[in-house]
Every structure is written in structure tokens, then in C-alpha cells.
Amino acid sequence: MTRADAQRVIRQYFPLDNLVFVLIGKSSEIETLAKKYASTIDRKSIIKPGF
């Protein structure tokens, strides 16, 4: 696989307009780091239904 092949696959399967990262941990400890990379942050409590 060439670098061009890898970039093509990334563009095809991981488009930037739909890219979402999920971070799990104590929000008070990771929020500062997450803000460096994310324009929006949505917090979910693991004790809420549907988590």
C-alpha cells in the first residue's frame, strides 16, 4: 500500500465533515485537552439511560 492509497482510503471512509471522536474518562481531567482538538464538546453521564 502506498501513501496515496492510504490517503484515498482515509478520505473515502473517514470524511472530515462527519468525523466524531468519543473520549471516555473524567471530563474535568480531559476537557482541556479535548478543547484543543474539538470545536464542540458534548458530555454524557454514564449513569443516564441510553448511554
N, CA, C and O atoms as CSV, one atom per row, in Angstrom:
chain,resi,resn,atom,element,x,y,z
A,1,MET,N,N,0.845,-1.163,0.000
A,1,MET,CA,C,0.000,0.000,0.000
A,1,MET,C,C,0.892,1.228,0.000
A,1,MET,O,O,1.837,1.335,0.782
A,2,THR,N,N,0.577,2.132,-0.874
A,2,THR,CA,C,1.343,3.369,-0.936
A,2,THR,C,C,0.686,4.429,-0.056
A,2,THR,O,O,-0.440,4.263,0.412
A,3,ARG,N,N,1.405,5.502,0.151
A,3,ARG,CA,C,0.848,6.610,0.936
A,3,ARG,C,C,-0.400,7.173,0.253
A,3,ARG,O,O,-1.375,7.513,0.923
A,4,ALA,N,N,-0.373,7.270,-1.051
A,4,ALA,CA,C,-1.528,7.764,-1.806
A,4,ALA,C,C,-2.739,6.844,-1.619
A,4,ALA,O,O,-3.867,7.317,-1.485
A,5,ASP,N,N,-2.495,5.512,-1.612
A,5,ASP,CA,C,-3.579,4.555,-1.373
A,5,ASP,C,C,-4.190,4.777,0.003
A,5,ASP,O,O,-5.411,4.798,0.150
A,6,ALA,N,N,-3.342,4.943,1.004
A,6,ALA,CA,C,-3.831,5.156,2.376
A,6,ALA,C,C,-4.642,6.441,2.471
A,6,ALA,O,O,-5.692,6.468,3.112
A,7,GLN,N,N,-4.160,7.504,1.837
A,7,GLN,CA,C,-4.888,8.774,1.877
A,7,GLN,C,C,-6.231,8.667,1.174
A,7,GLN,O,O,-7.214,9.249,1.632
A,8,ARG,N,N,-6.290,7.935,0.069
A,8,ARG,CA,C,-7.544,7.734,-0.652
A,8,ARG,C,C,-8.552,6.981,0.220
A,8,ARG,O,O,-9.723,7.354,0.279
A,9,VAL,N,N,-8.102,5.931,0.889
A,9,VAL,CA,C,-8.982,5.149,1.759
A,9,VAL,C,C,-9.480,6.004,2.931
A,9,VAL,O,O,-10.656,5.945,3.289
A,10,ILE,N,N,-8.597,6.784,3.516
A,10,ILE,CA,C,-8.986,7.658,4.625
A,10,ILE,C,C,-10.039,8.649,4.171
A,10,ILE,O,O,-11.042,8.838,4.859
A,11,ARG,N,N,-9.833,9.287,3.026
A,11,ARG,CA,C,-10.821,10.255,2.516
A,11,ARG,C,C,-12.157,9.586,2.222
A,11,ARG,O,O,-13.215,10.176,2.440
A,12,GLN,N,N,-12.103,8.352,1.725
A,12,GLN,CA,C,-13.328,7.651,1.356
A,12,GLN,C,C,-14.136,7.216,2.578
A,12,GLN,O,O,-15.357,7.374,2.587
A,13,TYR,N,N,-13.493,6.681,3.595
A,13,TYR,CA,C,-14.202,6.092,4.726
A,13,TYR,C,C,-14.260,6.968,5.972
A,13,TYR,O,O,-15.042,6.699,6.884
A,14,PHE,N,N,-13.449,8.003,6.016
A,14,PHE,CA,C,-13.423,8.884,7.179
A,14,PHE,C,C,-13.492,10.348,6.757
A,14,PHE,O,O,-12.552,11.106,6.994
A,15,PRO,N,N,-14.615,10.757,6.124
A,15,PRO,CA,C,-14.722,12.159,5.685
A,15,PRO,C,C,-14.719,13.117,6.871
A,15,PRO,O,O,-15.344,12.853,7.898
A,16,LEU,N,N,-14.016,14.219,6.718
A,16,LEU,CA,C,-13.859,15.170,7.817
A,16,LEU,C,C,-15.167,15.816,8.240
A,16,LEU,O,O,-15.300,16.215,9.397
A,17,ASP,N,N,-16.142,15.933,7.335
A,17,ASP,CA,C,-17.392,16.589,7.700
A,17,ASP,C,C,-18.253,15.733,8.628
A,17,ASP,O,O,-19.178,16.256,9.250
A,18,ASN,N,N,-17.976,14.439,8.736
A,18,ASN,CA,C,-18.742,13.562,9.620
A,18,ASN,C,C,-17.886,12.922,10.713
A,18,ASN,O,O,-18.326,11.989,11.385
A,19,LEU,N,N,-16.687,13.417,10.886
A,19,LEU,CA,C,-15.753,12.791,11.814
A,19,LEU,C,C,-16.114,13.112,13.263
A,19,LEU,O,O,-16.309,14.275,13.616
A,20,VAL,N,N,-16.200,12.081,14.099
A,20,VAL,CA,C,-16.541,12.239,15.511
A,20,VAL,C,C,-15.561,11.405,16.332
A,20,VAL,O,O,-15.290,10.249,16.010
A,21,PHE,N,N,-15.046,11.997,17.375
A,21,PHE,CA,C,-14.209,11.271,18.322
A,21,PHE,C,C,-14.981,11.117,19.617
A,21,PHE,O,O,-15.672,12.040,20.050
A,22,VAL,N,N,-14.867,9.962,20.230
A,22,VAL,CA,C,-15.511,9.715,21.518
A,22,VAL,C,C,-14.408,9.499,22.545
A,22,VAL,O,O,-13.588,8.589,22.415
A,23,LEU,N,N,-14.401,10.340,23.555
A,23,LEU,CA,C,-13.424,10.223,24.638
A,23,LEU,C,C,-14.168,9.800,25.890
A,23,LEU,O,O,-15.211,10.366,26.217
A,24,ILE,N,N,-13.652,8.834,26.573
A,24,ILE,CA,C,-14.288,8.346,27.794
A,24,ILE,C,C,-13.322,8.565,28.948
A,24,ILE,O,O,-12.164,8.151,28.903
A,25,GLY,N,N,-13.822,9.217,29.969
A,25,GLY,CA,C,-12.993,9.493,31.131
A,25,GLY,C,C,-13.602,10.607,31.952
A,25,GLY,O,O,-14.725,11.038,31.692
A,26,LYS,N,N,-12.867,11.070,32.933
A,26,LYS,CA,C,-13.332,12.172,33.771
A,26,LYS,C,C,-13.243,13.464,32.981
A,26,LYS,O,O,-12.153,13.910,32.624
A,27,SER,N,N,-14.408,14.069,32.706
A,27,SER,CA,C,-14.413,15.267,31.867
A,27,SER,C,C,-13.584,16.385,32.475
A,27,SER,O,O,-12.980,17.176,31.750
A,28,SER,N,N,-13.552,16.457,33.794
A,28,SER,CA,C,-12.772,17.512,34.437
A,28,SER,C,C,-11.276,17.366,34.160
A,28,SER,O,O,-10.532,18.345,34.231
A,29,GLU,N,N,-10.836,16.152,33.845
A,29,GLU,CA,C,-9.421,15.903,33.596
A,29,GLU,C,C,-9.048,15.955,32.116
A,29,GLU,O,O,-7.904,16.264,31.783
A,30,ILE,N,N,-9.991,15.658,31.225
A,30,ILE,CA,C,-9.640,15.588,29.806
A,30,ILE,C,C,-10.230,16.729,28.973
A,30,ILE,O,O,-9.915,16.854,27.790
A,31,GLU,N,N,-11.075,17.554,29.574
A,31,GLU,CA,C,-11.743,18.605,28.814
A,31,GLU,C,C,-10.765,19.616,28.210
A,31,GLU,O,O,-10.940,20.019,27.060
A,32,THR,N,N,-9.762,20.026,28.942
A,32,THR,CA,C,-8.802,20.996,28.434
A,32,THR,C,C,-8.092,20.449,27.201
A,32,THR,O,O,-7.916,21.169,26.218
A,33,LEU,N,N,-7.692,19.213,27.245
A,33,LEU,CA,C,-7.035,18.591,26.102
A,33,LEU,C,C,-8.007,18.449,24.927
A,33,LEU,O,O,-7.642,18.724,23.785
A,34,ALA,N,N,-9.225,18.028,25.200
A,34,ALA,CA,C,-10.213,17.844,24.135
A,34,ALA,C,C,-10.533,19.160,23.432
A,34,ALA,O,O,-10.756,19.171,22.221
A,35,LYS,N,N,-10.557,20.250,24.158
A,35,LYS,CA,C,-10.863,21.557,23.562
A,35,LYS,C,C,-9.815,21.989,22.542
A,35,LYS,O,O,-10.109,22.797,21.661
A,36,LYS,N,N,-8.604,21.465,22.651
A,36,LYS,CA,C,-7.555,21.795,21.681
A,36,LYS,C,C,-7.890,21.241,20.297
A,36,LYS,O,O,-7.443,21.782,19.285
A,37,TYR,N,N,-8.675,20.166,20.253
A,37,TYR,CA,C,-8.931,19.466,19.001
A,37,TYR,C,C,-10.386,19.531,18.545
A,37,TYR,O,O,-10.683,19.189,17.400
A,38,ALA,N,N,-11.291,19.960,19.408
A,38,ALA,CA,C,-12.718,19.920,19.080
A,38,ALA,C,C,-13.343,21.304,19.144
A,38,ALA,O,O,-13.093,22.071,20.074
A,39,SER,N,N,-14.154,21.610,18.148
A,39,SER,CA,C,-14.859,22.891,18.160
A,39,SER,C,C,-16.083,22.832,19.072
A,39,SER,O,O,-16.511,23.854,19.609
A,40,THR,N,N,-16.639,21.646,19.243
A,40,THR,CA,C,-17.769,21.466,20.163
A,40,THR,C,C,-17.523,20.230,21.024
A,40,THR,O,O,-16.891,19.265,20.594
A,41,ILE,N,N,-18.031,20.286,22.235
A,41,ILE,CA,C,-17.899,19.167,23.165
A,41,ILE,C,C,-19.276,18.865,23.738
A,41,ILE,O,O,-19.989,19.769,24.174
A,42,ASP,N,N,-19.639,17.603,23.735
A,42,ASP,CA,C,-20.912,17.163,24.280
A,42,ASP,C,C,-20.616,16.141,25.375
A,42,ASP,O,O,-19.967,15.127,25.120
A,43,ARG,N,N,-21.082,16.401,26.574
A,43,ARG,CA,C,-20.818,15.498,27.701
A,43,ARG,C,C,-22.032,14.622,27.981
A,43,ARG,O,O,-23.170,15.092,27.955
A,44,LYS,N,N,-21.780,13.361,28.245
A,44,LYS,CA,C,-22.828,12.401,28.614
A,44,LYS,C,C,-22.415,11.727,29.911
A,44,LYS,O,O,-21.258,11.343,30.084
A,45,SER,N,N,-23.363,11.589,30.809
A,45,SER,CA,C,-23.101,10.881,32.062
A,45,SER,C,C,-23.374,9.397,31.844
A,45,SER,O,O,-24.376,9.030,31.230
A,46,ILE,N,N,-22.494,8.553,32.342
A,46,ILE,CA,C,-22.672,7.120,32.120
A,46,ILE,C,C,-23.792,6.532,32.975
A,46,ILE,O,O,-24.145,5.366,32.801
A,47,ILE,N,N,-24.352,7.306,33.884
A,47,ILE,CA,C,-25.458,6.795,34.688
A,47,ILE,C,C,-26.814,7.141,34.080
A,47,ILE,O,O,-27.842,6.708,34.601
A,48,LYS,N,N,-26.844,7.912,32.988
A,48,LYS,CA,C,-28.095,8.264,32.343
A,48,LYS,C,C,-28.540,7.156,31.385
A,48,LYS,O,O,-27.699,6.492,30.778
A,49,PRO,N,N,-29.858,6.950,31.243
A,49,PRO,CA,C,-30.355,5.931,30.301
A,49,PRO,C,C,-29.890,6.244,28.871
A,49,PRO,O,O,-29.808,7.406,28.473
A,50,GLY,N,N,-29.597,5.219,28.132
A,50,GLY,CA,C,-29.192,5.380,26.741
A,50,GLY,C,C,-27.712,5.608,26.534
A,50,GLY,O,O,-27.250,5.758,25.402
A,51,PHE,N,N,-26.963,5.635,27.633
A,51,PHE,CA,C,-25.535,5.824,27.473
A,51,PHE,C,C,-24.998,4.622,26.754
A,51,PHE,O,O,-23.797,4.542,26.496
